[in-house]
Amino acid sequence: MKFIIWCIFVCTSVWVYSQSIVRVMDRGNGEPLELVSITCDIPSVFAITNAKGEADINHFHGCDHLIFTALGYKTRVVDYDMIRE
């Protein structure tokens, strides 16, 4: 199985209409990653990135960590406060 280190996020928080948007990109080629699953310790909260690698994390308030998973990539756990900065 190939080991791909993934960038997880060029975590640009963009505030558009009071939404928190993260962008997930491949560290190797800088391309956006589509269909990345973003979850947290609150079971009912999740998001999936679009074709631009973007996902709205506005509903993730109260989460300690965000968990990014994608087929062919290593799962990455990121502190929610780090993304919000």
WOWOUR-V190089 format. One record per pair of residues at least 4 apart in sequence whose C-alpha atoms are under 6 Angstrom apart, sorted by the first residue. I is the first residue (numbers start at 1). J is the second residue. D is the distance in whole Angstrom. If there is no record, write none. Layout:
i: [I,I]
j: [J,J]
d: [D,D]
This chain:
i: [4,6,6,7,7,8,9,9,9,10,11,11,12,13,13,13,14,14,15,15,19,20,20,20,21,21,22,22,23,23,24,24,24,25,25,25,25,26,26,32,32,33,34,34,34,34,35,35,36,36,36,36,37,37,37,38,38,38,38,38,39,39,39,40,40,40,49,49,49,50,64,65,65,65,66,66,66,67,67,68,68,69]
j: [73,26,27,26,27,24,23,24,25,23,22,23,22,20,21,22,20,21,19,20,58,56,57,58,55,56,54,55,53,54,32,33,53,30,31,32,33,30,31,52,53,53,49,50,51,53,48,49,48,49,69,70,48,68,69,46,47,48,67,68,46,66,67,65,66,67,53,54,55,54,80,78,79,80,77,78,80,76,77,75,76,75]
d: [6,6,5,5,4,5,6,4,6,6,5,6,6,6,5,6,6,5,6,6,5,6,5,5,5,5,5,6,5,4,6,6,5,6,5,4,5,5,5,6,4,5,5,5,5,5,5,5,5,5,6,5,5,6,5,5,5,6,5,5,5,6,5,6,5,6,5,5,5,5,6,5,4,5,6,5,6,6,4,6,5,5]
